Amino acid sequence: MNWFDKWVAKKCKQAWENKDRDEIIGAKQMAIGMGTIAVERGRPEGEGRITFELSTAVGGKILNVRHYDERRDRHDHQTYVIPTGEDIGERVAKIINLEMFKQ
């Protein structure tokens, strides 16, 4: 057997071993080419997450809000003060809504 026959035999063996993988890839490519597959990937888990920390201070509460801006590859950090006597739940809800609009 010469080198060409060995090469052809090796390629045939590789094709036979990978036929299942190649059939799946070929079917996906054909379906995409025909326009029948429209795969929409969601955002990864944790992307767009806003993290906040509420701590006690003299005269009120401090709310630290952090989120990651993917477009600028940057972590943004904002600190809010909630004076004593204000409804904490209402103020936190307003602040979180404000931060959601910033994204």
N, C-alpha and C positions, 0 to 999 in steps of 0.2 A: 504494500500500500504506500503510495507516495504522499508527500506532504499535503497536497491539495485534497486528496481523499480523506486524510485525517482531519483536516480543517473543516471540511464539509460535514463529516460525521460529528465533530465536536459542536458545530453550530446547530445541527439538527437535534442533538441531545439537549442542548440548552433551550432551544425553542420548545421542545416537548415538555421539559420540566417547568417552564414558565408560561405554558399555554393558558392556564386558568387566569393568571394575573393579566396577561395580555388581552384576553377576551373581555375582562371587566373594564380595563382601561379603554379598549377599542369601543365598547358599547357606550361608555360615558362620552367619549369624544364624538361618536356618531350622533348621540342624542343632543349634545350641545350644538353640534353643527346644524342639526335640524331645528333647533330652537325650542325643544320640548322640555329642557331642564332649565329651571331658573332657581338657583340656590342662593338664598340670602343668608349671609352669616350674621348672627347677632353679635352684640358687643360682648367681649369676654367678661366673665364673672368679676365683679369688683370695679369694673371700669365705670367712670362717672360717679364714683362713690363720694359722698360728702361725710366727713368725720367731724364730730363735734364733741367738745368736752365742757361740761358745766361745773364750775368750782365756786366755792364760797369765798367771799371777800368782805372786808369791813364796809358796810353800807350797801350791800347788794350781792349780786352774783356776776361772775365773769364767764362769758361763753366764747371759747376758742373754736373757730371753724376752719377746717382744712380740706382742700380738694386738689386733685392733680389735673392740670391742664395738658392734655395730650398734644394739642396743636403746638404749644410752645415748649413742651417737655419741661414743665415747671410745676412745683408745688406752691399753691397759693395759701396764705394764712391770714386770717382776719380775726381780730379780737373785738368783742362787744361787751359793754357793761350794762347790766340790768339793775337799776336802782331798787332798793328795798321798798316794798309797798306796791310794786307793779305786778300784774299777773304774769308769772314766769312762763307758763304754758303758752299763753297768747303771744308773748314777745319772742319766744323761741320759734314758734310756728312762723311768725312774720320774718324773722331773720333767715330761717331755712328757705322760705319761699324766695326771699331776696337773693340768696346764694344760688338757688336753682336757676333764676333768671340770668345770673352772671355767666353761667355755663353756656 
